[in-house]
């Protein structure tokens, strides 16, 4: 095994273990032994390590170069995601995300990039479909962050008399985010749309997460009673 391969393997092991500083250092060491035709994997690990370490400007600068010279699916996906997170959801961003998905459909970052692009253009249902695909593939996207976004979209849609679309949004993801906040949100949107059977079902599921006597539990019981009247 060459010195390059030895240090590259070590850098990949460090990266897989979550030790991104060591991964970056080992990949940089590998590059010192790289032959002219080698180095792409080491540069990939350096760029992704910078991303994980939140050296975002350095990571974006390196990814920007790599998508032009060594555009692996992972590089394209991470570049697209960084652009999308910064609000640069242009055609270029979408193209790199789509390219990554076509070449490797299991990369979560590509779907999250598409999620942000769809969300920015108001295509909320498409956005949630991509969010779901990304999260099912292991994307690091918290339930609380998703809830705040979706609740805001639903509120805006209801204010615009588009509660039917709000119901489609919550229906798309409620079973992915099986927690009290999402269950109650879905039930309330269902109730607004006179989907009473659905509303009661999800209100009851939410009750199983709540302690006796809590204010939200009392509120839900009152909502169920009102539906039954």
Secondary structure, 3 states (H helix, E strand, C coil): CCHHHHHHHHHHHHHHHCCHHHHHHHHHHHHCCCCCCCCHHHHHHHHHHHHHCCCHHHHHHHHHHHHHHCCCHHHHHHHHHHHHHCCCCCHHHHHHHHHHHHHCCCCHHHHHHHHHHHHHCCCHHHHHHHHHHHHHCCCCCCHHHHHHHHHHHHHHHHHCCCHHHHHHHHHHHCCCCCCHHHHHHHHHHHHHCCCHHHHHHHHHHHHCCCCCCCHHHHHHHHHHHHHHC
